[in-house]
Each structure stands twice: as C-alpha cells, then as structure tokens.
C-alpha cells in the first residue's frame, strides 16, 4: 500500500508540473482571446521556438540561466512582428481570416524550424544546480520540476498583478469591455493589442524553454501540447485568466492519473472529460473574460 501511495504521489506531482506548463501556455491563449478575440493556432509553434531559442543560447554560452532570460524578450519581439505585420491588417474583418492566418503561421514556423535546426531530436539537460531530487516526506521529487512549478506560479502572479494592479492592465481590461470608448479617450488600442499579443507569445516561449529538459526538443513538439492547452482554455472558460490556470492543472492531473492506471487512455480521457464537463457547464469553470 505504501508503494502505491508513493507512486500515486509521484504521479500527482508530475501531473501538477505538466498542468502548470499547460497553464502557462493557456494563460497566453486566454489573454490574447480575451482582448483580441483571436484563437491563436500558432501558439504551439511559439512554444517550440522558445525551446529552440533556449537550446541555441545554451550552445553559445552554455548557461541555462542566460538562456531562460533571453527567451521571453526574444519571443515577445517575434510576437510584436507577427501581430504588426500579419494580424493587424485583419482587425475588423471576418474572424475566420485571422484563424486561418494563425494556422498558416504555425505551419510556416514549423517549416522554418526544420530548415534552421533540422528534424532530429535535440537533448536538453537542466543545469547542475537543479539536478537531483529532494525528499518530500515520504518520496523524492526532482529539483528541476519544483523549480518549474515555482517559476510558473511566480509568472501567474506577475501577469495577474500586471492585469489587475497597473495602469497598463487597466487599459487592457477597459479595451476588452469598452473598446470604442478607450479609442475615444485617445488611447492607442492597436499598441495595446501588440503588447498583449507579445506577452502571450512570450509566455508560450518560456513554457517551451522550461519544458525542454523534460523531453527532447523537436520541430513538432508544440502541436500536441497546443491541443491540450486549448482543452484547458475551453474547460476554464474562454478568455478567463484564472480559468486557464485551474483548468491547466486539472488537465495535467487527468493525464497523469490516467497514465498511471490506463496509459492507452491518457490522451482520450482529457477530451472525454471536456465533453462531459461542457454538457453540464458550457461556459466553462469561469465563463467570463479577463
């Protein structure tokens, strides 16, 4: 029985770690959808770029911490470029256009990654300072996974403070509810859009850099996790920031526990849960915008 409890605890912790990675990605999806009404199908590609940027920086300086610091601003610049060049001309037009464009951006980014970095799987090791494990009462757990959870929680708090406690966040929330009024006050809503899109992309890229040591880095690594992140966004409530976090953890735990008892169902179980959940609460856990 003790061995089973230790195994169960380990899976719950693994599920929580994966859930926090999903929550980080879903946070970006939610703030982009909440303000811009854009379903960003390219989000998984930004997650992948984040991993490859970290890998490239590690190749030059061999320092994980510098790589982790470089990823968010690098991805934010990419987000600014994509929003300004590709998405901005589509504002006010049929939402299908932006949806298809983001899908095309995703495919384009994956092809660029293949051309620049190749298609081979690339190993990515955590730094020595975060290697090993710690004893948590009755079981050992990876130091790096604890670090990932800490970073994700810290980022969630920082983004929440940005949205709720700063003038920038006030402008974002006002633009969500009263976009025309914000424009009438002389505020550049387009610049707000660019900033929010950049933040969302940076969160996805950082999630990719944090997840890279768990798995080998490869061009399609963002495709599957994008679907799982969208499941989290839907369960949490479209555009809901806290819903993205809570639902991301729920999805991570469902996958971890299903893997423990019935591995073949680990992917299917999430979609079954989403379908059953939405039949009873179609608006999601927190069916409101940011």
N, C-alpha and C positions, 0 to 999 in steps of 0.2 A: 504493500500500500504506500509505503514511504517513497519507494522508487517511482511509483505512478504520480504521486503528488509533486515530486521534484521535476518529473518530465512535464507535467501539466503546467507548473510554474514557469518552466523554461519556455514552453510554447506561448503562454500568455505574455511573457515579456517580449518574445520575438514578435508576436502579433502587435504589441504596443509600439515597438520600434518601427515596424513596417507601416503601422497605422499613422505614426507621426510623419513619416516620409510622404505618405499619401495626403495627409492633412496639409503639409507644406505646399504640395502641388495644387491641391483643391482650393487652398486659400487664394492662390494666384488666379485660378479659374473663376472663383467666386467674385473677387473684386473687379475683375475685367467684365464679367457678365453683369454684375450689379450696377456698374456705372455705364458701360458702353453697349449692353445688350448684345454682346458678341460671344458666340460659342467658339472658343479658341481651339480648333482641332490641331493646331501646330504646337500646343503646349508640351506634348510628349517629346517633340523634336528639340525644344529648348532645354528640357531635362537632359537629353542626350548630349547636347552641345556643352552643357555645364560640366558633365563628366569628362568630355574630351578636352575642354579648356584646362581643367584641373590636371589632367594627365599630361598635357603639353607643358604647362608651367612646371610640373614636377620634373619633366625631362630636362628643363633648362637649369633650374635652381635646386632641385632635389629637396624641396622644403614644402611639406604638406600645408603648413600654416599660411605661407605666402600664396599657395595655390588656392586655398579656401577664401582668402581675402580678395584675390583677383577675380574670381568667378562672378560675384554679384554685379560689380560695375561693368564688367565685360558684357554680361548678358543684358544688363539694362541698356547699354548702348545699342546692342542688336535689337532690342525691343523698340527703342526710340526710332531706329531706322525703319523697321518693318511697319510700325504704326504710321509714321510720317509719309513714307513712300507708297505703301500698298493699301493700307486701311483707310486713311483719311479721305481719299477721293470717293470712297463708297458710303460715307456717312449720309444718312437721309435717303438712301436707296434701299431696294429690296434686301432684307437681311440674308437671303439666300446667297447673294453675291459675296458678302464677307465670309460666310460659312465655306463656300467653295474656294474662295481665295486662300483661307487659312489651311484648308485641306491641301491645296497646291503648294503652299509654303512648306508644309510638313514634308511632302514628298520631295520637294526641291532640297530642303535641308539635309534629309537623309542621303540623297544622292551626292551632295557636296561632301558630306562626312565620308562617304565611301571613297570619293576621289582623293580627298586630302589625307585621310588617315588609313584607308584601306578597309577591308571587310573582316580582318582577323580579330579574334577576341584579344583584348589587352588586359593583363592583370594590373591591379591597383591595390597596393598594400597600405594600411593605416600607418601612421608614424609610430616609432618605438615607444614614445611616451604614452600612447593609447593602446598598446598591445597588452595581451594578458587578460586576466579576469579578476574580479573581486568577489568576495564571499558575502552573500546577502542573507545571512541567517541559516539557511539550510541548503543553499545551492550557489554555485558560482555563475557569474554572468560577465559577458565581455565588457571591458572598459570602454571600447570604442562605441558599442551600442548605447551605453549610458551617456556618453558624450553626445551622440546623435540626438537622443531624446532631449537632453539639456538644451542643445542648440535650437531644436525645433520649438520647444516651449518658449525659450527666450525670444525667438523671432515672432512667434504668435503674439506674445505680449507687446513687443515693439510695434508690430503692424497695427494691433488694436489701439495702442496709445496714439499712433500716428493718425488713425481714422477718427478717433473719438476725442482726443485732447489737444489737437493742434489746429491752427487756422487752415492748414492745407487739408486736413481731414474734414473740417467743417465745410470747406468749399466742395470737396468731393461729395459729401453727403447731401449738400444742397443741390449739386448738379444731378444727383440721382433722382431727387424728388421734384425739383423745380428748375429744370434745365433752362427754359426760356427766361425765367426771372434772373437767374445767375448771369446769363448773357446780357440782359438789360442793365445789370449793375456794372457792366464794363469788364467783367472777368473773362479771361480767355479760356473758354471751355475746352477748346482744342488742345491747349497746353496741358490742361488737367487730364484729358484723355491720354495724352502721350505719357505723362508721368505715371498714371495708374497702370497703363499697359507695360511700361518699363519695369515697374515694381513687380507686377505679376510674373513677367518673364524672368526677372532676377530670382524670384522665389523658386521657380521651376528649375532654373540652372543650378542653384545652390542645393536643391534636393538631389539633383543628379550627381553633384560632386560628393555629397555626403553618402549617397547610396553606392557609389563606385567601389569602395572596398568590400562591400557585401558580395558583389557579383563582378564578373569580368565585363569590361567596357566593350560594347559593340554597337554598330550603327542603328540597329532596330530595338535597342533596349528601352526606348521610351514609348513604343507602340502599345504594349500590353498594359503598362502602368498608367497610361493615359485613360484607357477604358475603365480601369479600376478607380481612378481619380474621379472620372465623370459619374460613376456609380455613387461615390461619396458625395459629390455635389448634389445629385438628384435626391439622395436619401436625406441629406442635411437641409435641403430647401434651396432652390435656385437663387443665387445671389446672397445667401446668408453666410456671413463670415464665421460665426460660431458653429453654425451647422456643418460647415466644411471640416472643421476641426473634430467635432464629435463624431460625425459620420465616417471620417477617415479612420479614426481609431476603431470604430465598430467594424468596418470592412476588414481592417488588418486582423482583428481578433477572430472574425468569422473564418478568414482564410487560414489562420494559424491553427485554430481548433479543428477545422475540417481536415487539414493536412495531417493532424495527429491521429484522427480516427478513421478517415476515409480519404486518402490522398487524391484518388481519382476524381473526387467531387469538389476539390478545393476551389477550382475556378467557377464551377457551375453554382455552388452554394451561394455565392455573393449575389448572382443575378436572380436566383430564386427568392432570396431574402428581399431584394429590392422590389420584385414584383408583388410579393405578398404584402410588404410594408406599404407600398403606394396604393394598393387596393383599399387599405384602411385609412391611410393618411396621404392623399395625393399631393398635398402641398409640401410634404417633407417634414422633418423634425421642427425646423424653424422657418416656416414659409414666408419669409419677409426679406427685403433687401438689406444692404449693409446697415 
